[in-house]
Amino acid sequence: MQAMRNRQIWALWLIGFLVFLGTSLSAASQYTEKVVIPQYNPNNPTHVLITPSNGKWNRYVLNNPNYKHFYLKPGKYLTKINLTASGTKSNRRTLSLLNGNNTHPAALPVSQVADVRLNLIGASYWTLDRLSNINDTNRPSFYLHNGAVHNIINRLYIKNFYYGIIITNLSHNNTIQNSYFDHMTHAGRYNDNVGIAIYSDKRVNGRIFNTHIVNNDIRNSGDGIQLVERSTGGNSDYQGTIIDSNRIWFDGDAYTNGNYKVDGYSKNGKYMIGENAIDLKGSSNNPKNPVVISNNIMWGYLQRDKTVGGSFSADSGKAVTAGVGIKKNVRFNNNIIFNSQRAIAVSSAINWEVKNNIFLDMNLINPLNDATFAVYFYKSKAIKVENNLFKNIPQNSIRGGYLFRFDKNTQNSTFVKNVIIDAKGTSPSYENRMGNNFLYNSKINYQGLKDTIANNPNMKNFIFYYERFTKNPKKKVLKGIVTTSKSPHYNKAGSTIKAQAAYGGASVSTTTKPAALGSNTTVYENAEDGQTNGWDVYDNSPAGATISNFYDAEKQSFVIEFDGDGIRNGYRLGSAKMGNAFKNRKNTHIRWSMNYNQYFMIYISVQTTQGFRYLTYIPTNTDRGLFVNKNSKIHYIYHGLGTKTKNGTWQTVTRDLEQDIRKFEPNNRLLEVNGFLIRGNGKIDDIEMFGTKVRPKPTVYENAEDGKTTRWDIFDNSPAGATVSNVYDAQKRSRVIKLTGQGTENGYRLGYWKTNTEFKNKKDKLFRWSMNFKETFVVYIGVQTDKGFRYLWYTADNKNKGNAGNRTYIHHGLGAKAKNGTWQTFTRNLQKDLQDFEPSSKLLEVKSFLIRGSGKVDDVAISNSF
């Protein structure tokens, strides 16, 4: 055993050392999402263990809101499941393999994987980890559509697939990472199907944003990754798509003898049954949020089999192609493409950047039918081809060969600061700017071009691994393509991509993006789901006001937009009427982003120790303070945000709600935040609360835990025989006070001036107690006000009787269920209860707690914040 362990350690060291010889090791892509799968706990009711035979692999279980984490034992799950339930940003739903280890499924025997098929239909915030799909003819194996957002597919293994993953219909912000797409079926390649496809539909405006395809291996797929144009008139918008740190290749298992349809499959032939590593039929409409293709390695895209297309066509053998309509705003940087007929072929491109790539060994199989080239743009403009390395780009005497080519319709483009080694021939550049390139052992026929000619570029080998997730990763050595420190172009030309060793499969690097919000932050709206759920127009007079969710190019995110008749219309997020009040008693600060160019009014609805308030924010340079509406009696506290908050730019506002209350009501305190309301036309985003409220400890007058009753007296002992006792209550699992007598004919008191136990509390306004009564009772709380002494009294009634002609007693009903024989807790805002019937009265002091009736009482306390 020790000898075997030593050999394993030696093998791991050797892999690392070989990689170091080529270049330095790197972590996973900077776009990699951190994945956390909770350890399976059979005692956790949100955890579900699923086997192929226990009947839990069905949509009812997987979409049950009471479950969050699903664990699959190995086996074949034949039913394709539609996931429709969603998690949240802070509480994701997970579906993962449970087989006793944490190994990537590509390194496991088939008997140890969970073989599944899934549709995510509007399902969001899922993490799918270590799932597999083997020998499947479903189209596709995994489907994300109808607004399935913020999902992570991690460590997926697909083998002999027909169509791998499709993302469509406003399914934004999804990530596919650390996965192995291993060999499409011949039928799949013959029909020109795809490993990962993003496609839009004109019915949903052709938008799918911020898809991240990161650190995957894609082998022998007709098109490895495709951004599809689907009936949108050449205007599909895939802004924010990231294709980073992938390996995409064709190898001998997919090559044929040149005509698969006629001659059948012939392994190790010359031609591939397929097309491209990356096929861009869509792009980005936003220059600030381009399509990014970076740090990928692509190879093996030779001339295509005659089976597809019927002949050796111009579509054959391109690592990256872009056709059908205008392709805008693409950054193609730090990639390596080798052993392919063509590297990049693009038509109708606008604003492309091609920098710091390596183009190596462009090969041509049949010179009678086509030509090789590395980079070819036609009918394009604003193209930058800079700081790249071109090596071994041959010239074909029959059909020609191009190092690069801008056709005569390409405008305002540059080809500068590139290093060219062992290259022959190119086409005219027409009117585009070229120069400051460096040639080594190359004969390039530019029109009127004078570039630097050099003899020794000082290059070294590059080593990288592919099939990284398997038990036996493979190594490739690319000779002489990395600049050394002695090279005049060191770190200035060619790719700076770093090799990555075999993937261990046990963990995933954390993302370099900003850290997620802390546990004390509550997000109420960030608009990233593309919906307006939770909002309503609370004032639709005049009619026609609308609430919409759209992508804001300036903010580079989805936002909420309000459009109506200015401040005459009002919009609301969070209300008891809608059933979605925030009920936030934890956070004290609120923050939101806004873009307004006209007057607005923002209201934060809060409960305080002195009753309901609207904290109101307007675009003025001064605060207007407390205002009470004479008709509705609603209290508003006005604060100015400054006139610049309506200057038509995105701004973030942060408010301390506790301080905003105290500024104009020093003795008032925040209890609860319930909603966000706004009047005026404009945009809102990122509404969230944070900051933990430090709540003072309540003053407890009775919790019975000392076993005593000395704080109590019987203020009405007629008829005689009433008792106060301290007992253990099995239902409440604590000691309580038991009052026994002749119903409401006897009365009991906690807090009495003659025994020096009176409360004398002049600072707190919230009174709370627990009780268990199954008969009529009357509770009195004795208080001193600026109008004299009052008893606030409470019974098991559904209506409030007020002072009922007796100014000393003010009544409120607790509801008929208050005497149903169960333990219940009541919290009363004494200031509010007083002012309900004496609006001008002010609570000065809380003195005592009295009760008539037989039953049990516990946890009598007072505070300004429970």
Stockholm file with secondary structure:
# STOCKHOLM 1.0

chainA/1-866         MQAMRNRQIWALWLIGFLVFLGTSLSAASQYTEKVVIPQYNPNNPTHVLITPSNGKWNRYVLNNPNYKHFYLKPGKYLTKINLTASGTKSNRRTLSLLNGNNTHPAALPVSQVADVRLNLIGASYWTLDRLSNINDTNRPSFYLHNGAVHNIINRLYIKNFYYGIIITNLSHNNTIQNSYFDHMTHAGRYNDNVGIAIYSDKRVNGRIFNTHIVNNDIRNSGDGIQLVERSTGGNSDYQGTIIDSNRIWFDGDAYTNGNYKVDGYSKNGKYMIGENAIDLKGSSNNPKNPVVISNNIMWGYLQRDKTVGGSFSADSGKAVTAGVGIKKNVRFNNNIIFNSQRAIAVSSAINWEVKNNIFLDMNLINPLNDATFAVYFYKSKAIKVENNLFKNIPQNSIRGGYLFRFDKNTQNSTFVKNVIIDAKGTSPSYENRMGNNFLYNSKINYQGLKDTIANNPNMKNFIFYYERFTKNPKKKVLKGIVTTSKSPHYNKAGSTIKAQAAYGGASVSTTTKPAALGSNTTVYENAEDGQTNGWDVYDNSPAGATISNFYDAEKQSFVIEFDGDGIRNGYRLGSAKMGNAFKNRKNTHIRWSMNYNQYFMIYISVQTTQGFRYLTYIPTNTDRGLFVNKNSKIHYIYHGLGTKTKNGTWQTVTRDLEQDIRKFEPNNRLLEVNGFLIRGNGKIDDIEMFGTKVRPKPTVYENAEDGKTTRWDIFDNSPAGATVSNVYDAQKRSRVIKLTGQGTENGYRLGYWKTNTEFKNKKDKLFRWSMNFKETFVVYIGVQTDKGFRYLWYTADNKNKGNAGNRTYIHHGLGAKAKNGTWQTFTRNLQKDLQDFEPSSKLLEVKSFLIRGSGKVDDVAISNSF
#=GR chainA/1-866 SS CHHHHHHHHHHHHHHHHHHHHHSCCCCSCTTCCCCCCCCCCTTCTTEEEECTTSSCCSHHHHTCTTCCEEEECSEECCSCEEECCCCCSSSCEEEEECSSSCCCGGGSCGGGSEECCEEEESCCSEEEESCEEEEECCSCSEEEESSCCSCEEESCEEEEESSCEEEESSCCSCEEESCEEEEECHHHHHTTCEEEEEECCGGGTTBCCCCEEESCEEESCSEEEEEECCSSTTCCBCTTCEEESCEEECCGGGEESSCHHHHCCCTTCSEESCCEEEEESCBCSCTTSCEEEESCEEECCCSBCTTTTSSSCTTSSEEEEECSSCEEEEEEESCEEEEESEEEEEESEEEEEEESCEEEEECCSCTTTCCEEEEEEESCEEEEEESCEEEEECCCTTTCEEEEEECTTCBSCEEESCEEEEEBCCCCCTTSEEECCEEESCBCCCTTCCCEEESCCCEEEEEEEESTTSSSCEEEEEEEEEECTTSTTTTTSSCCCCCCCCCCSSCCCCCSSCCCCCTTCEEEECCTTSCCTTEEEEECSSSCCEEEEEEETTTTEEEEEEESSGGGSEEEECCTTTTCCCCBCSEEEEEEEEECSSCCEEEEEEEETTEEEEEEEESCSSCCEEEECTTTCCEEEEEECCGGGGSSSCEEEEEEHHHHHHTTCTTCCEEEEEEEEEESSEEEEEEEEEEECCCCCCEEEECCTTSCCTTEEEEECCSSCCEEEEEEETTTTEEEEEEESSGGGSEEEECCGGGTCCCCBCSCCEEEEEEECSSCCEEEEEEEETTEEEEEEEESCSSCCBTTTCTTEEEEECCGGGGSSSCEEEEEEHHHHHHTTCTTCCEEEEEEEEEESSEEEEEEEEESCC
#=GC SS_cons         CHHHHHHHHHHHHHHHHHHHHHSCCCCSCTTCCCCCCCCCCTTCTTEEEECTTSSCCSHHHHTCTTCCEEEECSEECCSCEEECCCCCSSSCEEEEECSSSCCCGGGSCGGGSEECCEEEESCCSEEEESCEEEEECCSCSEEEESSCCSCEEESCEEEEESSCEEEESSCCSCEEESCEEEEECHHHHHTTCEEEEEECCGGGTTBCCCCEEESCEEESCSEEEEEECCSSTTCCBCTTCEEESCEEECCGGGEESSCHHHHCCCTTCSEESCCEEEEESCBCSCTTSCEEEESCEEECCCSBCTTTTSSSCTTSSEEEEECSSCEEEEEEESCEEEEESEEEEEESEEEEEEESCEEEEECCSCTTTCCEEEEEEESCEEEEEESCEEEEECCCTTTCEEEEEECTTCBSCEEESCEEEEEBCCCCCTTSEEECCEEESCBCCCTTCCCEEESCCCEEEEEEEESTTSSSCEEEEEEEEEECTTSTTTTTSSCCCCCCCCCCSSCCCCCSSCCCCCTTCEEEECCTTSCCTTEEEEECSSSCCEEEEEEETTTTEEEEEEESSGGGSEEEECCTTTTCCCCBCSEEEEEEEEECSSCCEEEEEEEETTEEEEEEEESCSSCCEEEECTTTCCEEEEEECCGGGGSSSCEEEEEEHHHHHHTTCTTCCEEEEEEEEEESSEEEEEEEEEEECCCCCCEEEECCTTSCCTTEEEEECCSSCCEEEEEEETTTTEEEEEEESSGGGSEEEECCGGGTCCCCBCSCCEEEEEEECSSCCEEEEEEEETTEEEEEEEESCSSCCBTTTCTTEEEEECCGGGGSSSCEEEEEEHHHHHHTTCTTCCEEEEEEEEEESSEEEEEEEEESCC
//
